[in-house]
Amino acid sequence: MDAIIRPMLTEKTMAYVEKENKIMFMVSRKATKAQVKKAIEKIYGEKVKTVNTHISRKGDKRAYIRFERKSAALDVATKLGVM
């Protein structure tokens, strides 16, 4: 199962990158927090501190990923080509 669908790149999520060291991803409805954490660490090579999930009104599952290293979210955003 592919846990990660795509990154969520909006103005609000870019503020999370800069202020809170977080990035938001759209994830599979069936993915657990542990699966999301493992997938992010494998894909981006950064240690994940916390994973918070939320199911939107549309039924999409979103994961807020906070990284251990202070500037890791900025580095991942740079890898994604948004910063």
Chimera marker file (.cmm) of the C-alpha trace (Angstrom):
<marker_set name="trace">
<marker id="1" x="0.000" y="0.000" z="0.000" r="1" g="1" b="0" radius="0.5"/>
<marker id="2" x="1.236" y="3.468" z="-0.864" r="1" g="1" b="0" radius="0.5"/>
<marker id="3" x="0.732" y="5.624" z="2.205" r="1" g="1" b="0" radius="0.5"/>
<marker id="4" x="1.720" y="8.972" z="0.658" r="1" g="1" b="0" radius="0.5"/>
<marker id="5" x="-0.415" y="10.345" z="-2.176" r="1" g="1" b="0" radius="0.5"/>
<marker id="6" x="0.987" y="13.858" z="-2.626" r="1" g="1" b="0" radius="0.5"/>
<marker id="7" x="2.217" y="16.920" z="-0.708" r="1" g="1" b="0" radius="0.5"/>
<marker id="8" x="-0.300" y="19.674" z="0.077" r="1" g="1" b="0" radius="0.5"/>
<marker id="9" x="1.258" y="22.929" z="-1.081" r="1" g="1" b="0" radius="0.5"/>
<marker id="10" x="-0.785" y="25.997" z="-0.182" r="1" g="1" b="0" radius="0.5"/>
<marker id="11" x="0.014" y="29.357" z="1.392" r="1" g="1" b="0" radius="0.5"/>
<marker id="12" x="-1.140" y="28.053" z="4.754" r="1" g="1" b="0" radius="0.5"/>
<marker id="13" x="1.037" y="24.944" z="4.564" r="1" g="1" b="0" radius="0.5"/>
<marker id="14" x="4.047" y="27.020" z="3.497" r="1" g="1" b="0" radius="0.5"/>
<marker id="15" x="3.585" y="29.014" z="6.713" r="1" g="1" b="0" radius="0.5"/>
<marker id="16" x="3.773" y="25.696" z="8.617" r="1" g="1" b="0" radius="0.5"/>
<marker id="17" x="7.088" y="24.950" z="6.909" r="1" g="1" b="0" radius="0.5"/>
<marker id="18" x="8.634" y="28.239" z="7.989" r="1" g="1" b="0" radius="0.5"/>
<marker id="19" x="7.149" y="28.632" z="11.471" r="1" g="1" b="0" radius="0.5"/>
<marker id="20" x="6.450" y="25.152" z="12.828" r="1" g="1" b="0" radius="0.5"/>
<marker id="21" x="8.816" y="22.829" z="10.902" r="1" g="1" b="0" radius="0.5"/>
<marker id="22" x="5.807" y="20.932" z="9.491" r="1" g="1" b="0" radius="0.5"/>
<marker id="23" x="4.712" y="19.770" z="6.044" r="1" g="1" b="0" radius="0.5"/>
<marker id="24" x="1.255" y="18.536" z="5.128" r="1" g="1" b="0" radius="0.5"/>
<marker id="25" x="0.684" y="15.523" z="2.856" r="1" g="1" b="0" radius="0.5"/>
<marker id="26" x="-2.406" y="13.905" z="1.416" r="1" g="1" b="0" radius="0.5"/>
<marker id="27" x="-2.277" y="10.261" z="2.512" r="1" g="1" b="0" radius="0.5"/>
<marker id="28" x="-4.263" y="7.075" z="1.976" r="1" g="1" b="0" radius="0.5"/>
<marker id="29" x="-7.382" y="6.697" z="4.132" r="1" g="1" b="0" radius="0.5"/>
<marker id="30" x="-6.128" y="3.260" z="5.187" r="1" g="1" b="0" radius="0.5"/>
<marker id="31" x="-2.624" y="4.423" z="6.174" r="1" g="1" b="0" radius="0.5"/>
<marker id="32" x="-1.771" y="4.487" z="9.868" r="1" g="1" b="0" radius="0.5"/>
<marker id="33" x="0.415" y="7.138" z="11.491" r="1" g="1" b="0" radius="0.5"/>
<marker id="34" x="3.257" y="4.619" z="11.785" r="1" g="1" b="0" radius="0.5"/>
<marker id="35" x="3.035" y="3.773" z="8.072" r="1" g="1" b="0" radius="0.5"/>
<marker id="36" x="3.047" y="7.459" z="7.135" r="1" g="1" b="0" radius="0.5"/>
<marker id="37" x="6.054" y="8.118" z="9.384" r="1" g="1" b="0" radius="0.5"/>
<marker id="38" x="7.997" y="5.208" z="7.893" r="1" g="1" b="0" radius="0.5"/>
<marker id="39" x="7.174" y="6.267" z="4.315" r="1" g="1" b="0" radius="0.5"/>
<marker id="40" x="8.225" y="9.898" z="4.879" r="1" g="1" b="0" radius="0.5"/>
<marker id="41" x="11.493" y="8.859" z="6.531" r="1" g="1" b="0" radius="0.5"/>
<marker id="42" x="12.243" y="6.466" z="3.670" r="1" g="1" b="0" radius="0.5"/>
<marker id="43" x="11.364" y="8.895" z="0.855" r="1" g="1" b="0" radius="0.5"/>
<marker id="44" x="12.951" y="12.082" z="2.222" r="1" g="1" b="0" radius="0.5"/>
<marker id="45" x="15.660" y="10.732" z="4.546" r="1" g="1" b="0" radius="0.5"/>
<marker id="46" x="14.639" y="12.905" z="7.499" r="1" g="1" b="0" radius="0.5"/>
<marker id="47" x="13.633" y="11.774" z="10.994" r="1" g="1" b="0" radius="0.5"/>
<marker id="48" x="9.967" y="12.433" z="11.783" r="1" g="1" b="0" radius="0.5"/>
<marker id="49" x="9.094" y="13.688" z="15.261" r="1" g="1" b="0" radius="0.5"/>
<marker id="50" x="5.278" y="13.531" z="15.091" r="1" g="1" b="0" radius="0.5"/>
<marker id="51" x="2.484" y="12.661" z="12.690" r="1" g="1" b="0" radius="0.5"/>
<marker id="52" x="-0.982" y="14.154" z="13.148" r="1" g="1" b="0" radius="0.5"/>
<marker id="53" x="-3.786" y="13.092" z="10.836" r="1" g="1" b="0" radius="0.5"/>
<marker id="54" x="-7.079" y="14.699" z="9.920" r="1" g="1" b="0" radius="0.5"/>
<marker id="55" x="-9.922" y="13.586" z="7.650" r="1" g="1" b="0" radius="0.5"/>
<marker id="56" x="-11.430" y="16.538" z="5.820" r="1" g="1" b="0" radius="0.5"/>
<marker id="57" x="-15.110" y="17.087" z="5.052" r="1" g="1" b="0" radius="0.5"/>
<marker id="58" x="-14.440" y="15.893" z="1.511" r="1" g="1" b="0" radius="0.5"/>
<marker id="59" x="-13.162" y="12.602" z="2.916" r="1" g="1" b="0" radius="0.5"/>
<marker id="60" x="-9.475" y="13.208" z="2.194" r="1" g="1" b="0" radius="0.5"/>
<marker id="61" x="-6.982" y="12.165" z="4.855" r="1" g="1" b="0" radius="0.5"/>
<marker id="62" x="-4.225" y="14.660" z="5.566" r="1" g="1" b="0" radius="0.5"/>
<marker id="63" x="-1.091" y="14.147" z="7.622" r="1" g="1" b="0" radius="0.5"/>
<marker id="64" x="0.805" y="16.956" z="9.335" r="1" g="1" b="0" radius="0.5"/>
<marker id="65" x="4.442" y="15.859" z="9.593" r="1" g="1" b="0" radius="0.5"/>
<marker id="66" x="6.768" y="17.520" z="12.129" r="1" g="1" b="0" radius="0.5"/>
<marker id="67" x="10.457" y="16.781" z="11.738" r="1" g="1" b="0" radius="0.5"/>
<marker id="68" x="13.138" y="16.274" z="14.403" r="1" g="1" b="0" radius="0.5"/>
<marker id="69" x="15.791" y="18.499" z="12.825" r="1" g="1" b="0" radius="0.5"/>
<marker id="70" x="15.004" y="22.227" z="12.955" r="1" g="1" b="0" radius="0.5"/>
<marker id="71" x="15.259" y="23.050" z="9.237" r="1" g="1" b="0" radius="0.5"/>
<marker id="72" x="14.190" y="19.645" z="7.862" r="1" g="1" b="0" radius="0.5"/>
<marker id="73" x="10.765" y="20.832" z="6.649" r="1" g="1" b="0" radius="0.5"/>
<marker id="74" x="12.427" y="23.606" z="4.668" r="1" g="1" b="0" radius="0.5"/>
<marker id="75" x="14.864" y="21.094" z="3.154" r="1" g="1" b="0" radius="0.5"/>
<marker id="76" x="12.030" y="18.745" z="2.165" r="1" g="1" b="0" radius="0.5"/>
<marker id="77" x="10.074" y="21.654" z="0.656" r="1" g="1" b="0" radius="0.5"/>
<marker id="78" x="13.177" y="22.554" z="-1.329" r="1" g="1" b="0" radius="0.5"/>
<marker id="79" x="13.426" y="18.964" z="-2.592" r="1" g="1" b="0" radius="0.5"/>
<marker id="80" x="9.791" y="19.249" z="-3.677" r="1" g="1" b="0" radius="0.5"/>
<marker id="81" x="10.694" y="22.423" z="-5.575" r="1" g="1" b="0" radius="0.5"/>
<marker id="82" x="8.437" y="24.855" z="-3.725" r="1" g="1" b="0" radius="0.5"/>
<marker id="83" x="10.949" y="26.888" z="-1.733" r="1" g="1" b="0" radius="0.5"/>
<link id1="1" id2="2" r="1" g="1" b="0" radius="0.2"/>
<link id1="2" id2="3" r="1" g="1" b="0" radius="0.2"/>
<link id1="3" id2="4" r="1" g="1" b="0" radius="0.2"/>
<link id1="4" id2="5" r="1" g="1" b="0" radius="0.2"/>
<link id1="5" id2="6" r="1" g="1" b="0" radius="0.2"/>
<link id1="6" id2="7" r="1" g="1" b="0" radius="0.2"/>
<link id1="7" id2="8" r="1" g="1" b="0" radius="0.2"/>
<link id1="8" id2="9" r="1" g="1" b="0" radius="0.2"/>
<link id1="9" id2="10" r="1" g="1" b="0" radius="0.2"/>
<link id1="10" id2="11" r="1" g="1" b="0" radius="0.2"/>
<link id1="11" id2="12" r="1" g="1" b="0" radius="0.2"/>
<link id1="12" id2="13" r="1" g="1" b="0" radius="0.2"/>
<link id1="13" id2="14" r="1" g="1" b="0" radius="0.2"/>
<link id1="14" id2="15" r="1" g="1" b="0" radius="0.2"/>
<link id1="15" id2="16" r="1" g="1" b="0" radius="0.2"/>
<link id1="16" id2="17" r="1" g="1" b="0" radius="0.2"/>
<link id1="17" id2="18" r="1" g="1" b="0" radius="0.2"/>
<link id1="18" id2="19" r="1" g="1" b="0" radius="0.2"/>
<link id1="19" id2="20" r="1" g="1" b="0" radius="0.2"/>
<link id1="20" id2="21" r="1" g="1" b="0" radius="0.2"/>
<link id1="21" id2="22" r="1" g="1" b="0" radius="0.2"/>
<link id1="22" id2="23" r="1" g="1" b="0" radius="0.2"/>
<link id1="23" id2="24" r="1" g="1" b="0" radius="0.2"/>
<link id1="24" id2="25" r="1" g="1" b="0" radius="0.2"/>
<link id1="25" id2="26" r="1" g="1" b="0" radius="0.2"/>
<link id1="26" id2="27" r="1" g="1" b="0" radius="0.2"/>
<link id1="27" id2="28" r="1" g="1" b="0" radius="0.2"/>
<link id1="28" id2="29" r="1" g="1" b="0" radius="0.2"/>
<link id1="29" id2="30" r="1" g="1" b="0" radius="0.2"/>
<link id1="30" id2="31" r="1" g="1" b="0" radius="0.2"/>
<link id1="31" id2="32" r="1" g="1" b="0" radius="0.2"/>
<link id1="32" id2="33" r="1" g="1" b="0" radius="0.2"/>
<link id1="33" id2="34" r="1" g="1" b="0" radius="0.2"/>
<link id1="34" id2="35" r="1" g="1" b="0" radius="0.2"/>
<link id1="35" id2="36" r="1" g="1" b="0" radius="0.2"/>
<link id1="36" id2="37" r="1" g="1" b="0" radius="0.2"/>
<link id1="37" id2="38" r="1" g="1" b="0" radius="0.2"/>
<link id1="38" id2="39" r="1" g="1" b="0" radius="0.2"/>
<link id1="39" id2="40" r="1" g="1" b="0" radius="0.2"/>
<link id1="40" id2="41" r="1" g="1" b="0" radius="0.2"/>
<link id1="41" id2="42" r="1" g="1" b="0" radius="0.2"/>
<link id1="42" id2="43" r="1" g="1" b="0" radius="0.2"/>
<link id1="43" id2="44" r="1" g="1" b="0" radius="0.2"/>
<link id1="44" id2="45" r="1" g="1" b="0" radius="0.2"/>
<link id1="45" id2="46" r="1" g="1" b="0" radius="0.2"/>
<link id1="46" id2="47" r="1" g="1" b="0" radius="0.2"/>
<link id1="47" id2="48" r="1" g="1" b="0" radius="0.2"/>
<link id1="48" id2="49" r="1" g="1" b="0" radius="0.2"/>
<link id1="49" id2="50" r="1" g="1" b="0" radius="0.2"/>
<link id1="50" id2="51" r="1" g="1" b="0" radius="0.2"/>
<link id1="51" id2="52" r="1" g="1" b="0" radius="0.2"/>
<link id1="52" id2="53" r="1" g="1" b="0" radius="0.2"/>
<link id1="53" id2="54" r="1" g="1" b="0" radius="0.2"/>
<link id1="54" id2="55" r="1" g="1" b="0" radius="0.2"/>
<link id1="55" id2="56" r="1" g="1" b="0" radius="0.2"/>
<link id1="56" id2="57" r="1" g="1" b="0" radius="0.2"/>
<link id1="57" id2="58" r="1" g="1" b="0" radius="0.2"/>
<link id1="58" id2="59" r="1" g="1" b="0" radius="0.2"/>
<link id1="59" id2="60" r="1" g="1" b="0" radius="0.2"/>
<link id1="60" id2="61" r="1" g="1" b="0" radius="0.2"/>
<link id1="61" id2="62" r="1" g="1" b="0" radius="0.2"/>
<link id1="62" id2="63" r="1" g="1" b="0" radius="0.2"/>
<link id1="63" id2="64" r="1" g="1" b="0" radius="0.2"/>
<link id1="64" id2="65" r="1" g="1" b="0" radius="0.2"/>
<link id1="65" id2="66" r="1" g="1" b="0" radius="0.2"/>
<link id1="66" id2="67" r="1" g="1" b="0" radius="0.2"/>
<link id1="67" id2="68" r="1" g="1" b="0" radius="0.2"/>
<link id1="68" id2="69" r="1" g="1" b="0" radius="0.2"/>
<link id1="69" id2="70" r="1" g="1" b="0" radius="0.2"/>
<link id1="70" id2="71" r="1" g="1" b="0" radius="0.2"/>
<link id1="71" id2="72" r="1" g="1" b="0" radius="0.2"/>
<link id1="72" id2="73" r="1" g="1" b="0" radius="0.2"/>
<link id1="73" id2="74" r="1" g="1" b="0" radius="0.2"/>
<link id1="74" id2="75" r="1" g="1" b="0" radius="0.2"/>
<link id1="75" id2="76" r="1" g="1" b="0" radius="0.2"/>
<link id1="76" id2="77" r="1" g="1" b="0" radius="0.2"/>
<link id1="77" id2="78" r="1" g="1" b="0" radius="0.2"/>
<link id1="78" id2="79" r="1" g="1" b="0" radius="0.2"/>
<link id1="79" id2="80" r="1" g="1" b="0" radius="0.2"/>
<link id1="80" id2="81" r="1" g="1" b="0" radius="0.2"/>
<link id1="81" id2="82" r="1" g="1" b="0" radius="0.2"/>
<link id1="82" id2="83" r="1" g="1" b="0" radius="0.2"/>
</marker_set>
